[in-house]
Every structure is written in structure tokens, then in C-alpha cells.
Amino acid sequence: MSGSGDRRSFALPAGLPIALDRGTSLWSGGRVATGGSPWKVVRLGEAARPHLAALRRAGARGLADDSRVGRALARQLIDHGLAHPVPVPRPGPHEVTVVVPAFGRADELEGTLEAVKGLPVIVVDDGSPDPGPLRRAAAAHGARLVGHDRNRGPAAARNTGLRLARTPLVAFVDSDCRPCDGWLDVLVPHFDDPRVAAVAPRVVPRSGDTRLLARYEAARSALDMGPRPALVRPGGRLGFVPTATLLVRVAALEDAPFDERLRLGEDVDFVWRLGDLGWNVRYEPAAQVAHTPRLRPWDWARRRHQYGTSAADLARRHPGRVAPARPSMWNLAVLAFLARGHPVPAAACGGLAAVLLARRLSQLPADWSLAVAIVAKGTVADAAALGHALRREWWPAGLLALAACPRSRLARAAAVAMLAPIALEWLRRRPGVDPVRYTVLRLAEDVAYGSGVTAASARARTAAPLLPDIRLPDALSSIRRRLRS
């Protein structure tokens, strides 16, 4: 991206409050921080300590520190994902054009156009078999309608609308989404930061339906990225955001429009390429959008399967980023000992890993407790990641493990890794679905997605979306790098 180096030197605007992310931990009196997106250990200067202390006292409401050190620290914390901006909502009018890709479903489009009334709107009819209802809906709401002569996919539809927009910001809104009041008042102030290329609101299912799938979707929608703001980056807590609704800076898309060759996964590819070009993408759950979910069981499962089929294309474009798990060899050894019922060797292995890590961190102003915390956190995280992969990408092995639980200690350990996160999820969210049916639906959703990954990998003749990326000890990693070069 031309000029991306200049953009990275831009400071945050004066008066922008920031708040430490809930996942950020401070050590040694604020001289070391852990957390971020992706997770990391960051050494902070002595001059930052009083500013960090003030941020901790401010809590979720955030703090605007306009001193030279305060603004430089805020830039560093935000770009590492250790803190997030807390911009003050700004009433409109806003210089935003809404682009709505549409394919049939004129009744849904009516609701979307009503929700974004007062803004310039471009509806892109992506080759609907019967364009008449879309044309009438657009005319009734004063929206501009353009059409493709054939169905080219959502990426092409968004690019068509983007080329026609004449405002500095464009909001892509799918035709089954209805932004809630004040959504732009919350999202637009994020663009005061010159490094921000896109901001996604929280997409939640439309309420009112009491069927089982509707109650499950209310707690566990594939488009709902949760209640916490985040910096969106590969390997972070949020690796992508859906483009069901996304506000973007037009200037950032000059070198990174949507890839029209992708029918699915174009949103993931889009967000990752923006990050590679030096831009920040943010998730802001204070702005919400209501989405019409698919509630017929077959349609619901098929859509999850389709999401999974994007893995092979993404693996080809972004090598290594779609690995189902990235466990460390040390953590794998600890988990293997525990799975076999040998806690003493597991503790010894974890202790040795902590000692070696403490030696690596010896230049930091932190004691041995940091190394112990990192090893413990990493082991739990890797166990959860392996369980997640067994439910999704490795679903045949996961189903076999569940079936073999009564006869195999190893299978029981795998089942715990698969099911414990679901149980914790249910306890946190307390959905309107009993724990047994919630678990069954969660497993069904993951298997549907994983079957899409399997099918796409077979068609593309690649195992890349199925292979873990095992993090080797430093000596082995250097050997592997030399062999690859």
C-alpha cells in the first residue's frame, strides 16, 4: 500500500479515550504487559508506569491522556491490541454511503432500506432471476439501483457499489441486516484514528421467535462476535469479522477491494489483507445490527457447511493462517502425560518449560511468576484449541473419541477437551436452551462446518486446512527454518 509507512507514524487524535483490554495483564508494576492481538509479551518503558496506573483506575470508561507520553503509549497499546479506543458517540449527519448487495428477497431488502433511511443508498442487484421486486423496493425508498447481468457473488456486488460511492466512508449492509438506531454515531468516530480502515458492529439475530434454533442462535450466532471490543487480526481473539455489516474507509480499499474470485470467505480474506497492508480493523459491539437467521435445520446446517468450504481457498491465499490449532510442543507433552494419567511427569514437563521460558524472559523486569503464568495459560489454551479442532476440522476423530469414551482413557481426555469449553460457554451465557440440547446443537454446528473444510480440502487436494501448526522449541525451530531456506 503506497504511503502505509506514513500512516503508521500517525498519532492518535487528541481527546480520544482509551481503556485497557479486559485480557491485558500488567506485571512488575506496569513494566511488562501480556495480552493483545495476537497474544504477546510487551516491555513498557519506565515513563509509561504512571499512565498505565491511571488507565487501570479509569477502567472500562477509558481515559484521554493528551500528554506526549500518554498519546504515544495509547498508540502502542491500541496497535498491540492491549487497549481499545472508547470514542464518544457523534450524532450525524454522517458522510456515509450505504451499499446493499441483494439477490432476491425483496421483503428483507424493504426492512434494510427502512433501517438506513436518510442516507444515500446503492442497491446492487446481483443477477436476481426476477429483478422487479428489488427495483420497486429501491424506488419506494429513494435508493439507487444498479444490476449485474449475472450472479457474480457478494464480493463483486460490494465492489460495484464501492466504485459508485462518492463519500469518504461506505457501509456495506447485507439485505437481511437492519442496523439499530445510532449505529453510525458509534462507528464513525473510530475513523478519527487515521490507521483505522474498517469497523464492524455487533450482528445479533432478530428476536421474537421461540423455536429451538432461534433460541440457540440468540446465544450462539455465527455472525455475533460477542460483547467485547477488539482489534481484529489473524491469531488474535477475533481473527476476522463478518461483512454482513461493515463500515470502511474508501481510501483504504484502493489497493484492497474484495477478491471477486471468492464466493465465500471473501470477508476473512478482505480483513486479513487490510491488516497486511498496515491498516487496523476494529470490532465495536456498542453498535448493533439485527440479522435474520436461517432457522430451518437443513438451511442452518448447510450454511455452516458452506462457511467451512472457504478454508481451502483461504489456506492457498494465506499460508499457515487457517491451521486448526497451533499448540506448542511443550504443551502437547504436558497434555499427553495428563491424558495418559501421569500427572507427575506432566508437572515436571510444565516446570521445565517454565524454567526455560524464564531464562528467555530474563532480560525483562519480571520474576519467575510470569513464566509460570504463561505456561499455565498456554497449556489450557492449547487444550481448548485441540478440543475445538476435534469438534470441527478433525470431526471424524472427535466423534470416534466421544464414542470410545467408556473404553479409553485417551478418548475421555479428548472428550473433556471437546466438551468442557461448551459447558463453560453455556454457564457464561445461560441461553434459553437446556445444556444437553445446547451441546448437541453446538456439536452439530461444528461438524457441519468441519465437513465443509474436509470437502473443500479434498476437492483442492490439499491438507493445509487440516494440519496443525506445532510450535517447536527454539533450537528445533531454527533448524526447521534453515531446512526450509
WOMORA-V330938 format. One record per residue. RES is the residue in three letters. OMEGA is omega as a letter, one per 20 degrees, with the letter a starting at -180 (999 if undefined). Layout:
res/omega
RES/OMEGA
RES/OMEGA
This chain:
res/omega
MET/r
SER/r
GLY/a
SER/r
GLY/r
ASP/a
ARG/a
ARG/a
SER/a
PHE/r
ALA/r
LEU/r
PRO/r
ALA/r
GLY/a
LEU/r
PRO/r
ILE/r
ALA/r
LEU/r
ASP/a
ARG/a
GLY/a
THR/r
SER/r
LEU/a
TRP/r
SER/r
GLY/r
GLY/r
ARG/r
VAL/r
ALA/r
THR/a
GLY/r
GLY/a
SER/i
PRO/a
TRP/a
LYS/r
VAL/a
VAL/r
ARG/a
LEU/a
GLY/r
GLU/a
ALA/a
ALA/a
ARG/r
PRO/r
HIS/r
LEU/r
ALA/r
ALA/r
LEU/r
ARG/r
ARG/a
ALA/r
GLY/a
ALA/a
ARG/r
GLY/a
LEU/r
ALA/a
ASP/a
ASP/r
SER/a
ARG/r
VAL/a
GLY/a
ARG/r
ALA/r
LEU/r
ALA/r
ARG/a
GLN/a
LEU/a
ILE/a
ASP/r
HIS/a
GLY/r
LEU/r
ALA/r
HIS/r
PRO/r
VAL/a
PRO/r
VAL/r
PRO/a
ARG/r
PRO/r
GLY/j
PRO/a
HIS/r
GLU/a
VAL/r
THR/r
VAL/r
VAL/a
VAL/r
PRO/a
ALA/r
PHE/a
GLY/r
ARG/a
ALA/r
ASP/r
GLU/r
LEU/r
GLU/a
GLY/r
THR/a
LEU/r
GLU/a
ALA/a
VAL/a
LYS/a
GLY/r
LEU/r
PRO/a
VAL/r
ILE/r
VAL/r
VAL/r
ASP/a
ASP/r
GLY/r
SER/r
PRO/r
ASP/a
PRO/a
GLY/a
PRO/r
LEU/a
ARG/a
ARG/r
ALA/r
ALA/a
ALA/a
ALA/a
HIS/r
GLY/a
ALA/r
ARG/r
LEU/r
VAL/a
GLY/r
HIS/r
ASP/r
ARG/r
ASN/a
ARG/r
GLY/a
PRO/r
ALA/r
ALA/r
ALA/r
ARG/r
ASN/r
THR/r
GLY/a
LEU/a
ARG/a
LEU/a
ALA/a
ARG/r
THR/a
PRO/r
LEU/r
VAL/r
ALA/r
PHE/a
VAL/r
ASP/a
SER/r
ASP/r
CYS/r
ARG/r
PRO/r
CYS/a
ASP/r
GLY/a
TRP/a
LEU/r
ASP/a
VAL/a
LEU/a
VAL/a
PRO/r
HIS/a
PHE/r
ASP/r
ASP/a
PRO/r
ARG/a
VAL/r
ALA/a
ALA/r
VAL/a
ALA/r
PRO/r
ARG/r
VAL/a
VAL/r
PRO/r
ARG/a
SER/r
GLY/r
ASP/a
THR/r
ARG/a
LEU/a
LEU/r
ALA/r
ARG/r
TYR/r
GLU/r
ALA/a
ALA/a
ARG/r
SER/r
ALA/a
LEU/a
ASP/a
MET/r
GLY/a
PRO/a
ARG/r
PRO/a
ALA/r
LEU/a
VAL/r
ARG/r
PRO/a
GLY/r
GLY/r
ARG/r
LEU/a
GLY/r
PHE/r
VAL/r
PRO/r
THR/r
ALA/r
THR/a
LEU/r
LEU/a
VAL/r
ARG/a
VAL/a
ALA/a
ALA/a
LEU/a
GLU/a
ASP/a
ALA/r
PRO/r
PHE/r
ASP/a
GLU/r
ARG/a
LEU/r
ARG/r
LEU/a
GLY/a
GLU/r
ASP/r
VAL/r
ASP/a
PHE/a
VAL/a
TRP/a
ARG/r
LEU/r
GLY/r
ASP/a
LEU/r
GLY/r
TRP/r
ASN/r
VAL/a
ARG/r
TYR/a
GLU/a
PRO/r
ALA/r
ALA/a
GLN/r
VAL/r
ALA/a
HIS/r
THR/a
PRO/r
ARG/a
LEU/r
ARG/a
PRO/a
TRP/r
ASP/r
TRP/a
ALA/a
ARG/a
ARG/r
ARG/r
HIS/r
GLN/r
TYR/a
GLY/a
THR/r
SER/a
ALA/a
ALA/r
ASP/r
LEU/r
ALA/r
ARG/a
ARG/a
HIS/a
PRO/r
GLY/a
ARG/a
VAL/r
ALA/a
PRO/r
ALA/r
ARG/a
PRO/r
SER/r
MET/r
TRP/a
ASN/r
LEU/r
ALA/r
VAL/a
LEU/r
ALA/r
PHE/r
LEU/a
ALA/r
ARG/r
GLY/a
HIS/a
PRO/a
VAL/r
PRO/r
ALA/r
ALA/r
ALA/r
CYS/r
GLY/r
GLY/r
LEU/r
ALA/r
ALA/r
VAL/a
LEU/r
LEU/r
ALA/r
ARG/r
ARG/a
LEU/a
SER/r
GLN/r
LEU/r
PRO/a
ALA/a
ASP/a
TRP/a
SER/r
LEU/r
ALA/r
VAL/a
ALA/a
ILE/r
VAL/a
ALA/r
LYS/a
GLY/r
THR/r
VAL/a
ALA/r
ASP/r
ALA/r
ALA/r
ALA/r
LEU/r
GLY/r
HIS/r
ALA/r
LEU/r
ARG/a
ARG/a
GLU/a
TRP/a
TRP/r
PRO/r
ALA/r
GLY/r
LEU/r
LEU/r
ALA/r
LEU/a
ALA/a
ALA/a
CYS/a
PRO/a
ARG/a
SER/r
ARG/a
LEU/r
ALA/r
ARG/r
ALA/r
ALA/r
ALA/r
VAL/r
ALA/r
MET/a
LEU/a
ALA/r
PRO/r
ILE/r
ALA/r
LEU/r
GLU/r
TRP/a
LEU/r
ARG/a
ARG/a
ARG/a
PRO/r
GLY/r
VAL/a
ASP/a
PRO/a
VAL/a
ARG/r
TYR/a
THR/r
VAL/a
LEU/r
ARG/r
LEU/r
ALA/r
GLU/a
ASP/r
VAL/r
ALA/r
TYR/a
GLY/r
SER/r
GLY/r
VAL/a
THR/a
ALA/a
ALA/r
SER/r
ALA/a
ARG/a
ALA/a
ARG/r
THR/r
ALA/a
ALA/a
PRO/a
LEU/a
LEU/r
PRO/r
ASP/a
ILE/a
ARG/a
LEU/r
PRO/a
ASP/a
ALA/a
LEU/r
SER/a
SER/r
ILE/a
ARG/r
ARG/a
ARG/r
LEU/a
ARG/a
SER/999
